[in-house]
Amino acid sequence: MATWDPGQYERFSDLRNRPFADLVARVGADDPSAVVDLGCGNGPLTLGLADRWPGASITGLDLSATMLERARALDVDDRVEWVLGDVSAWEPSGPTDVIVTNATLQWVPGHLELIARWLRALPAGGWFAMQVPGNFNAPSHRIIREVAREHRRAGDLVGALRESPVETPQRYGEVLAAACGHADVWETTYEQILDPQGTQRSPVLEWVKGTALRPLLDVLDGQEREPFLAELASRFDAAYPRAPHGVVMPFRRIFAVGRKG
């Protein structure tokens, strides 16, 4: 499990939050009694579920104690039950009407089997909604892999890389269609404009420092990190040149929503 930094993750909160809003907008549950957010992170999106379904019991589960600490601090009215736990080991403790997992399953090997298991546990009429990044062949991730393989500690770094941790939209659709009377699968490429104010040295580096680079940064010690990050920044600058309006970083995401029954 990577060491997460809530402050770094939140630097692009508007862009990171939008796919969650697009995902749950396709969930048609009217009055669920129990909703769970698997991989809830730092909490604001899970609190949004409490706003949408105020009568529901809301649970947010995450493996990062640091992110859950931030979530609990945001939840001043104790509207959510925050649980430290591994998504891959989660089982519903009772009837669960809505299962949401956003930008989490890319960290979980073999998650197709998990999805099938969760769908079996849903009651008739229950909803499942997931979103994963689909940009592992983008220049950002190719550059990370290149620099890691060229590093003197390549053996350690390559072991922390994730080459292709998500499935195709078609494969997710097959899994949902096998259990759901309604399945809705799509992909979106967001033309993200990073740092329009021009205050960041390398906004693409700042973006990946919040997510994709976390496992690699855990491998490197303090003296090793700076030259590693400097090399990444140089290559990101070439792949994502700054325009007058900011640095454009296209980001593909995969969505799947299903209703049981």
C-alpha positions in Angstrom: 0.0 0.0 0.0 1.4 3.4 -1.0 1.9 6.1 1.5 -0.7 8.8 0.7 -0.3 12.5 1.1 -3.8 14.2 1.4 -2.4 17.7 0.8 -0.7 16.6 -2.5 -3.8 14.7 -3.6 -6.0 17.7 -3.0 -3.9 20.1 -5.2 -6.1 19.3 -8.2 -9.3 18.5 -6.3 -11.7 19.9 -8.8 -10.3 17.8 -11.6 -10.1 14.7 -9.5 -13.6 15.1 -8.2 -15.4 15.5 -11.5 -15.3 11.9 -12.6 -16.9 10.9 -9.3 -19.8 13.3 -10.0 -20.2 12.0 -13.5 -20.2 8.4 -12.1 -22.8 8.8 -9.4 -25.0 10.9 -11.6 -25.8 7.6 -13.4 -26.8 5.8 -10.2 -30.6 5.9 -10.1 -31.2 4.8 -6.5 -33.9 6.9 -4.9 -33.9 6.1 -1.2 -31.2 3.5 -0.4 -30.8 2.4 3.2 -27.1 1.5 3.1 -24.4 3.0 0.8 -20.7 2.1 0.9 -17.8 3.9 -0.8 -14.9 1.5 -1.3 -11.6 3.4 -1.4 -13.1 6.6 0.0 -9.8 8.5 0.3 -9.8 11.8 2.0 -13.6 12.0 2.4 -15.3 14.9 0.6 -16.8 12.8 -2.1 -18.2 10.3 0.4 -19.7 13.2 2.2 -21.4 14.1 -1.1 -23.1 10.7 -1.0 -24.4 11.6 2.5 -25.8 14.9 1.0 -27.5 13.0 -1.8 -29.0 10.3 0.4 -29.4 11.9 3.8 -31.6 9.0 5.0 -29.0 6.3 4.2 -26.3 4.7 6.4 -23.1 5.8 4.7 -19.8 3.9 5.1 -16.4 4.9 3.7 -13.7 2.3 3.6 -10.0 3.0 2.9 -6.6 1.4 3.5 -4.9 4.7 4.3 -5.1 5.8 7.9 -3.8 9.2 6.8 -6.6 9.7 4.3 -9.2 8.6 6.8 -7.8 11.0 9.4 -8.5 13.8 6.9 -12.0 12.4 6.1 -12.9 12.2 9.8 -11.8 15.8 10.3 -14.1 16.9 7.4 -17.1 15.0 8.8 -17.9 17.4 11.6 -21.4 16.0 12.0 -20.4 12.3 12.0 -22.6 11.5 9.0 -20.3 8.7 7.8 -18.9 5.6 9.4 -15.2 5.7 8.4 -13.6 2.2 8.3 -9.9 1.3 7.9 -9.8 -1.7 5.7 -8.7 -3.5 2.6 -11.1 -3.2 -0.3 -10.1 -6.7 -1.5 -11.3 -8.2 1.8 -14.5 -6.2 2.1 -17.8 -8.1 2.4 -21.1 -6.5 3.2 -22.1 -7.0 6.8 -25.8 -6.5 5.9 -28.0 -5.5 3.0 -26.2 -2.8 0.9 -28.2 -1.0 -1.7 -25.4 1.1 -3.4 -21.7 0.2 -3.8 -19.4 2.9 -5.2 -15.7 2.5 -5.9 -14.0 5.5 -7.5 -10.4 5.5 -8.8 -9.5 2.6 -6.5 -9.7 -0.7 -8.3 -6.6 0.0 -10.4 -4.7 -0.6 -7.1 -6.3 -4.0 -6.6 -5.1 -7.0 -8.6 -7.8 -9.4 -9.8 -10.6 -6.9 -9.2 -12.9 -8.4 -11.8 -13.5 -11.3 -9.4 -14.2 -8.8 -6.6 -16.7 -7.0 -8.8 -18.5 -10.3 -9.6 -18.6 -11.1 -5.9 -20.0 -7.7 -4.9 -22.6 -8.0 -7.5 -23.7 -11.3 -6.2 -24.1 -9.8 -2.7 -26.3 -6.9 -3.9 -30.0 -7.2 -3.3 -32.4 -7.0 -6.2 -32.6 -3.3 -7.2 -29.2 -2.6 -5.8 -26.7 -0.4 -7.6 -22.9 -0.8 -8.3 -20.8 2.0 -9.7 -17.1 2.1 -10.5 -14.6 4.4 -12.2 -10.9 3.6 -12.9 -8.3 5.6 -14.8 -7.7 4.3 -18.3 -4.5 6.3 -19.1 -1.7 3.8 -18.4 -0.5 4.2 -22.0 -0.5 8.0 -21.8 2.9 9.8 -22.1 2.8 10.5 -18.3 2.9 6.9 -17.4 5.2 5.8 -20.2 7.7 8.4 -19.0 7.4 7.1 -15.4 8.2 3.6 -16.6 11.1 4.8 -18.8 12.8 6.8 -16.0 12.2 4.0 -13.5 13.9 1.4 -15.8 16.9 3.7 -16.3 17.4 4.3 -12.6 20.2 2.6 -10.8 17.6 1.1 -8.5 15.5 -0.1 -11.4 14.9 -3.5 -9.9 13.2 -2.0 -6.9 11.3 0.7 -8.8 10.0 -1.6 -11.6 8.6 -3.9 -8.9 6.5 -1.0 -7.8 5.1 -0.2 -11.2 1.7 -1.1 -12.5 1.9 -1.8 -16.2 -1.7 -2.4 -17.1 -3.8 -2.7 -14.0 -7.3 -2.1 -15.5 -9.5 -4.0 -18.0 -11.2 -2.7 -21.1 -14.6 -1.1 -20.9 -15.9 -4.1 -22.8 -14.7 -6.5 -20.1 -16.2 -4.5 -17.3 -19.4 -4.5 -19.3 -19.4 -8.2 -19.6 -19.0 -8.7 -15.9 -21.8 -6.2 -15.1 -24.2 -7.6 -17.7 -23.8 -11.1 -16.3 -25.5 -10.0 -13.0 -27.4 -6.8 -13.8 -30.6 -6.1 -15.7 -29.2 -2.7 -16.5 -25.6 -2.0 -17.3 -24.1 1.3 -18.4 -20.4 1.4 -19.4 -18.6 4.3 -21.0 -15.2 6.1 -21.2 -14.4 9.7 -21.2 -11.2 11.6 -22.0 -11.0 14.8 -19.9 -8.8 17.5 -21.5 -7.5 18.6 -18.2 -6.0 22.1 -18.0 -3.4 22.1 -15.2 -2.0 25.2 -13.6 -3.6 28.0 -15.7 -2.1 30.5 -13.3 1.4 29.4 -14.2 2.6 28.9 -10.6 3.9 25.3 -10.7 7.2 24.3 -12.1 5.9 21.1 -13.6 2.1 20.6 -13.1 2.1 17.1 -14.6 4.7 16.1 -12.1 2.6 17.6 -9.3 -0.4 15.6 -10.6 1.3 12.2 -10.6 3.0 12.9 -7.3 -0.5 12.7 -5.8 -1.2 9.2 -7.3 0.9 7.2 -9.7 4.2 8.1 -8.2 3.3 7.3 -4.6 4.6 3.6 -4.7 7.9 4.7 -6.3 8.5 7.6 -3.9 8.1 5.1 -1.1 11.0 3.1 -2.6 13.4 6.0 -2.9 15.1 7.8 0.0 15.3 11.5 0.3 18.5 12.0 -1.6 17.4 9.8 -4.4 14.0 11.5 -4.9 15.1 14.9 -6.1 17.2 13.8 -9.2 14.5 11.3 -10.0 11.8 13.9 -9.9 13.9 16.4 -11.8 14.3 13.9 -14.7 10.6 13.3 -14.8 9.9 17.0 -14.8 12.2 17.5 -17.8 10.5 14.8 -19.8 7.0 15.9 -18.8 7.8 19.4 -20.0 8.6 18.0 -23.5 5.5 15.7 -23.6 3.1 18.3 -22.2 4.2 21.8 -23.3 2.8 24.8 -21.6 0.2 26.8 -23.6 -1.0 30.3 -22.8 -4.0 28.9 -20.9 -2.1 26.2 -19.0 -0.7 22.7 -19.4 -3.2 20.3 -21.1 -3.0 16.8 -19.8 -5.6 14.5 -21.5 -6.9 11.9 -19.0 -9.0 8.9 -20.0 -11.3 7.3 -17.5 -13.5 4.2 -17.6 -16.9 4.0 -16.0 -19.4 1.2 -15.3 -22.7 1.3 -13.5 -25.1 -1.6 -13.0 -28.5 -2.2 -11.4 -29.1 -5.7 -10.0 -32.2 -7.5 -11.2 
